[in-house]
Amino acid sequence: MKFKGVIFDLDGTLVNSLEDIADAMNSVLQNLNYPTHNYETYQYFIGSGLRNLVSKALPEKHNDEKHIDRCYQLMIEEYSDNCTRKTKPYDGIIELLNHLISNNIKLSVFSNKSDELTKRIATALFPNYFEHIVGLSVESLKKPNPSEAIAISKTLGLKAEEIIFVGDSGIDMQTATNANMFAVGVSWGYRPEEELIAEGAKYVLSNPLDLIQILQPVGVNILT
């Protein structure tokens, strides 16, 4: 099967956004006199949407739904003003995207970050690279639900099995599998390689340009 498209996760895959996300949430926590968290801890909070991250960051005794909703709004206000302050593409990503476009590979983004923020960050850092940029608009459609990924494939005019789904978390690998896409993990993101393989990664990239080997397979070691 010749792959004709790639769907990328955003945070931890295309961009390192950890510090901007953590700084925004810690600002909310500080203003409420709650304990803050270090960047390493936030690595395990990211991946299931920002509201879920807020819930994980709050103290257990302040984790009721009403308080989560309030703190989520505060976090979004803080983060929206600073979402590209420290966030930047990982080394090699721009070079990879240029190669893919020059070889007529269709590119899209699918993130569990809110749709507005996903579009804002992706268009700011990667202007004119992606045919579709999709974030979270309905909670029930959050990854690993494959519905949005499948919808992207149809919009691109491609079969699901013609698409590589690239992400940094087990949730991304589950999404790829659920959508019948080729699951590829990245080693530079927020989750360990063991998680990616356990959740269905067929290949784990150690460098963005390694993806070219999958598109032009010559002696590629696919995980089984």
Backbone hydrogen bonds, N-H to C=O, Kabsch-Sander energy under -0.5 kcal/mol:
donor,donor_aa,acceptor,acceptor_aa,energy
3,F,1,M,-0.6
4,K,162,E,-2.7
5,G,162,E,-1.5
6,V,106,K,-2.7
7,I,164,I,-2.8
8,F,6,V,-0.5
8,F,108,S,-2.8
9,D,166,V,-2.5
12,G,15,V,-2.9
13,T,10,L,-1.6
14,L,10,L,-1.9
15,V,10,L,-2.1
16,N,88,K,-2.6
17,S,15,V,-1.0
21,I,17,S,-2.2
22,A,18,L,-2.9
23,D,19,E,-2.9
24,A,20,D,-1.9
25,M,21,I,-2.2
26,N,22,A,-3.0
27,S,23,D,-1.9
28,V,24,A,-1.5
29,L,25,M,-2.4
30,Q,26,N,-2.8
31,N,27,S,-2.1
32,L,28,V,-1.1
33,N,30,Q,-1.6
34,Y,29,L,-3.1
42,Y,38,N,-1.7
43,Q,39,Y,-1.1
43,Q,40,E,-0.5
44,Y,41,T,-1.5
45,F,42,Y,-1.2
46,I,42,Y,-1.5
48,S,45,F,-0.5
53,L,49,G,-1.7
54,V,50,L,-2.4
55,S,51,R,-2.0
56,K,52,N,-2.0
57,A,53,L,-2.0
58,L,54,V,-1.7
62,H,59,P,-1.9
63,N,60,E,-1.3
68,I,64,D,-2.5
69,D,65,E,-2.5
70,R,66,K,-1.9
71,C,67,H,-2.7
72,Y,68,I,-2.5
73,Q,69,D,-2.0
74,L,70,R,-1.9
75,M,71,C,-2.7
76,I,72,Y,-2.7
77,E,73,Q,-2.1
78,E,74,L,-2.1
79,Y,75,M,-3.2
80,S,76,I,-2.9
81,D,77,E,-1.0
82,N,79,Y,-1.3
83,C,79,Y,-0.7
85,R,82,N,-1.4
88,K,16,N,-0.9
90,Y,14,L,-1.9
93,I,90,Y,-2.0
96,L,92,G,-2.1
97,L,93,I,-2.9
98,N,94,I,-2.4
99,H,95,E,-1.9
100,L,96,L,-2.6
101,I,97,L,-2.5
102,S,98,N,-2.2
103,N,99,H,-1.0
103,N,100,L,-0.6
104,N,101,I,-1.9
105,I,100,L,-2.5
106,K,4,K,-2.4
108,S,6,V,-2.1
109,V,132,H,-2.2
110,F,8,F,-2.5
111,S,134,V,-2.4
115,D,136,L,-2.1
118,T,114,S,-2.9
119,K,115,D,-2.3
120,R,116,E,-2.2
121,I,117,L,-2.7
122,A,118,T,-2.5
123,T,119,K,-2.3
124,A,120,R,-1.5
125,L,121,I,-2.4
126,F,122,A,-2.2
129,Y,126,F,-1.5
130,F,126,F,-0.5
131,E,107,L,-2.7
132,H,107,L,-0.8
134,V,109,V,-2.7
136,L,113,K,-3.5
141,L,138,V,-2.1
142,K,139,E,-1.6
145,N,142,K,-2.1
150,I,146,P,-2.8
151,A,147,S,-2.4
152,I,148,E,-2.3
153,S,149,A,-2.1
154,K,150,I,-2.0
155,T,151,A,-2.2
156,L,152,I,-2.4
157,G,153,S,-0.7
157,G,154,K,-0.6
158,L,153,S,-2.8
162,E,159,K,-1.8
163,I,160,A,-1.8
164,I,5,G,-2.4
165,F,182,F,-2.7
166,V,7,I,-3.0
166,V,164,I,-0.6
167,G,184,V,-2.1
173,M,169,S,-1.7
174,Q,170,G,-2.5
175,T,171,I,-2.2
176,A,172,D,-2.4
177,T,173,M,-2.3
178,N,174,Q,-2.9
179,A,175,T,-1.9
180,N,177,T,-1.2
181,M,176,A,-3.1
182,F,163,I,-2.3
183,A,181,M,-0.7
184,V,165,F,-2.7
185,G,203,Y,-2.6
186,V,167,G,-1.1
187,S,205,L,-2.7
189,G,186,V,-0.6
191,R,168,D,-0.6
195,E,192,P,-0.7
196,L,192,P,-1.5
197,I,193,E,-2.4
198,A,194,E,-2.3
199,E,195,E,-1.7
200,G,197,I,-1.4
201,A,196,L,-2.6
202,K,183,A,-3.0
203,Y,183,A,-0.8
205,L,185,G,-3.1
210,D,207,N,-2.2
211,L,208,P,-1.8
212,I,209,L,-1.3
213,Q,210,D,-1.2
214,I,210,D,-0.7
214,I,211,L,-0.8
215,L,211,L,-1.5
216,Q,212,I,-2.1
222,I,220,V,-1.1
223,L,202,K,-3.3
